[in-house]
Amino acid sequence: MKHSVKIEKALFQVRFKPDLSYYDKLFEHKDLFTAFPHWQTDRMKIMLRDYDKRHSVAIQHDKLTYDTDKYVPKNCDEVIGIIHKNYKQFAKDENFGRLGHRFFMLVPLSIQFEELIHILNLKLFSKDFMSAIDGEPHDSTVTLTSKHDDIDYRLQIGPMKAEEVPKFISYNVENHVDPNSNTKFTEMASLVENHPEVSLYLDLDFFKVMEDEDMFILIRKYPMY
């Protein structure tokens, strides 16, 4: 049986070394400002928001973060494309430290939670491992780290109940739900409560720690968006 994978949340982040010139260029990100209808600043950071698309960008002195709770490839492509095009506005090549693209996913399943755990125990753990522990695990999360070509990734996988989802997926209610909306609380509920009773949880983080690599070349090579 084929199961569908739903991306509940995605994050794209670029980290760089702090530079005092950041404050002088705080409002020079025209392309990003144009892509978002709402913005706010405390002079330390800028928040760009689109409540309808439920995504935002936070520009800070040491990182830029794109956050979406309503994953639509076209929207993600547009914003990360702008960051790609204008990345030199944020830092010099040698000051970039880390590039990451992270996905939080659920695979809804029509089986009992205990059944899912039993299946995962059979698939993920060897007989020798199972025989070395006292009884079958009632719950488990497996973390894998590896590399695809020259980019690293970290994958967490485990069974999930509906009420557990908010503990593992932090929905950005503050920036993705309009505080002035008449349906604010309905929107908040729809964002954090409509989850399958039982699902397989996947947390997949692609990342690259920068050393002497050219940021532009890396982003072009891995257009993960």
Buried (B, 14 or more C-beta within 10 A) or exposed (E): EEEEEBBBBBBBBBBBEEBEEBEEEBEEBEEBBEBBEEBEEEEEBBBBBBBEBBBBBBBBBBBBBBBBBBBBEEBBEBBBBBBBEBBEBBBEBEBBBEBBBBBBBBBBBEEEBEEBBBBBBEEBBEEEEEEEEEEEEEBBEEEEEEEEEEBBBBBBBBBBBBEBBEEBBEBBBEBBBBEEEEEBEEBBEEBBEEBBBBBBBBBBBBBBEBEEBEBEEBBEEBEBB
